[in-house]
């Protein structure tokens, strides 16, 4: 019942957000170690995603990536590099996503109320229910894609 309520509140808040602010700027982070990537599953969605979220007021992209990694999975990110800049548009909404990558981090597993579960997955054995943007960024990494700009 709690999961249904959280999904309902998330849907309503997302609709309100799109109405008052059709442009958003956020971050995602690829946390990769030993050919495994860390993914999160939110309580309000059945898909797996890269950790990340929206920028807060007066926050840099780098600070946002570090904060989101810490909040969502308790990850202390040591090295952080820019991976790419992308745009996702859906109906009247435009999201701009700055993606980062880290190979050096520690994970405590402490999550916030937004994360239902998290886990490491082999790069060649990803879960079936993964967001398209997440799958695309992982494929860019596997293919060593150098043009990391465009559609999410």
URTA-V391545 format. One record per residue. SS is DSSP state (helix for helix, strand for strand, loop for the rest). Layout:
ss->{SS SS}
//
This chain:
ss->{loop helix helix helix helix helix helix helix helix helix helix helix helix helix helix helix helix helix helix helix loop loop strand strand strand strand strand strand strand strand strand strand strand loop loop strand strand strand strand strand strand strand loop loop loop loop loop strand strand loop strand strand strand strand loop loop loop loop loop loop helix helix helix helix helix helix helix helix helix helix helix helix helix loop strand strand strand loop loop loop strand strand strand strand strand strand strand strand strand strand loop loop strand strand strand strand strand strand strand strand strand strand loop loop strand strand strand loop loop loop loop loop loop loop strand strand strand strand strand strand strand strand loop loop loop loop loop loop loop strand loop helix helix helix helix helix helix helix helix helix helix helix loop loop loop loop loop loop strand strand strand loop}
//
